[in-house]
Every structure is written in structure tokens, then in C-alpha cells.
Amino acid sequence: MILGFVAVSAPLGDTCLSRGMTRLPLITLAHPATLIAAVFTPWIAVGILLLIGFFASYLTALSWADLTFVLPATAFGNVIVALLSRFWLQEPISLERWAGILLITLGVGFVAQGPSLTERPEAGQERLSPSETHAEELQEEQVR
């Protein structure tokens, strides 16, 4: 559920920011007051709130899963961004970008099949090799 929210809130937040910024005149860092005023426009404010929700959810996911699981799992947001950009913002998307999105999605599929948390030895314990672990399991079975 958390990863689902992460995957949806970031693309929605980014899309809202884009929609809000394209409706404003060109903003430069030479005029910081216009940038501050932009934060209070409705689309940009909603985008910021969604991205705050994303960040809170992302931190939550990192508290129980490895970064190497969480980050690729959130990459499905690329598909959502592409779909929102194409059909809501009416942005053209090249065949090359669609191919890149497909490759990312396939990679996410590979990562999602692995464990979400790497098992770590407890403090003071050595990490056993797979063969040593298997030998210990066999010894435990013989004892039973």
C-alpha cells in the first residue's frame, strides 16, 4: 500500500507542478518573488502537497525495506507520468521515450521478484555462506 502511494503521489505531484508552471509566465531566479508567488497557485500547491505525501511515504518504505527494493519499485511512476503527460497535459511522447519506459518497467519487474529486505546477521554473529547455512539446516533436521 505504501509503495503504491509512493508510485502514484510522485507522478501526480509532478504533473500538477507541470500543469501549474505552464500556465504562468516565464519564471527566472532573477525574480524570486514570482517563484514564491507561484507556490501559492492552486495546481502548484496541490503538487507540493502530493510530493510531501510522497516523501513521507518514501521514508516510511525505507524504514522497512532496502533502498535497492524501494527505489526501483517506485520507478513504475514513470509509466504514470507518461500516461498523465500524454492524455492530461497533451504532451507528445516519442517512440524512443515509450521504449525507455517499457525497459524501466521490465527492470522493475525483475527487482520486485527479489526480497524487500536483505537479511543481516545480528550483532556479534558472523554471516554464514549458503553452504554453511545448508549444513546447519541438515544438522537441525537430524537432531529432530
N, C-alpha and C positions, 0 to 999 in steps of 0.2 A: 504494500500500500504506500509506504514512504517513497520507494523508488518510483512508483507510478506518479506520485505527486511531483517528485523531482523532475521526471521526464516531461510532465505536462506544464508545470508552472514556469520553467525557464523559457520554453518556446513561446508560450502565451505572453509572458512578460516582455521578451524581446520584440515580439510582433507588435504589442501595444506601444512600446517605445518607438518603433519604426513608424507606425501609423501616426503617432503624435508629432514626431520630429519632421515628417514630410509635409505636415500641414503648417509648419512655422517657416518664417523667413530664415535665410542662412544665418547660422549662429557661429561666431568665432570666439576664441579665447580673449581677443582684444576687447570684447564687450561682455564681461562676466555677468552683468545684470540681466542680460537677455537669457543666459543659460539658467540662472536662478529662477527667472520668471517661467521658463519652460517646465520646470519641475512641478509647477502648480497647475499645469493644464491637465484636463481630465485623463486623456489617453496615457500621458507620461506618468501621472500619479498612479494610475492603475498598474502600469507596467512596473513601476518601482515597488509597489506593494507585492505584486506577484514574484518579483525577484527576491524580495526579502523573505517571502514564504519559501522560495526555492532554497535560499541559503540556509535557513533554519532546518529544512528537511534534509538537505545535503549533509549538514553537520550531524544530524541525528543518524543518518545512514552510516556515516563514517564511524560512529561510536560502536556499531555492532558488525561492521563488515570492512574488509580490506579496501584500500583505495583502488587496487587493481581490479576489484569487482565493481565497486560503485561507479567509478568514472566511466568505464565502457558501457555499463548498464544504462547510464543516463544519456548515452550517445543516441539512443532512439529518438531523442528530441530533435535531431537533425531532420528526421522524416517529418515530424510535426511542423517544424519551421518551414520546410519546403512546401508542404501542403497549405499551410496558412498563408505563406507568401504568394503562392500561385493563385489560390482561389479566394482569399480575402483581400490581400493587398494588390492583386492583379499584376504581380511581377512575373516577367518571363523567366523561365528556368531552362538553361541549355541541356542538351542531351548529356554532355560531359558531367554536369552537376548531378543529374539524376543517377548517372553511373557511379559517381563518387558516393552518393547517399546509399545506393544499393550495396556497395562494398563495405561501408561502415556498418550497415545493418547486418550483413553477413558476419562481420567480425564480432559484433555484439552477440550474435547467436552462439558463436564459439565460446566466448568468455562466460556467458550466462550458464553454460553447462558445467562449469567448474565450481569448486566450493566458494562460498561467500566469505569465509574466514579461514585463514591459514592457521592450522593448529600449531601452537607454540608450546615448548616444554615449560613446565612450571619452574620457578626459580630454584636453582640448585640441581636440576635434573639435566642430564645430557640428552641431546636429540639422538634417537636411535635410527640406524639405517633401516630401510624396508626389510632387508633380510633378517636383521636382529629383531625387528618387531614381529615378523612372521615366526621366528624361532620361539619368542616369548609366548605367542598365542598357542603354538603347538604344545609347549610345556604346560600351560594352564589347562588345556584340554586333557592332557594325560593325568593331571592331578585330580581332575573331576572324575 
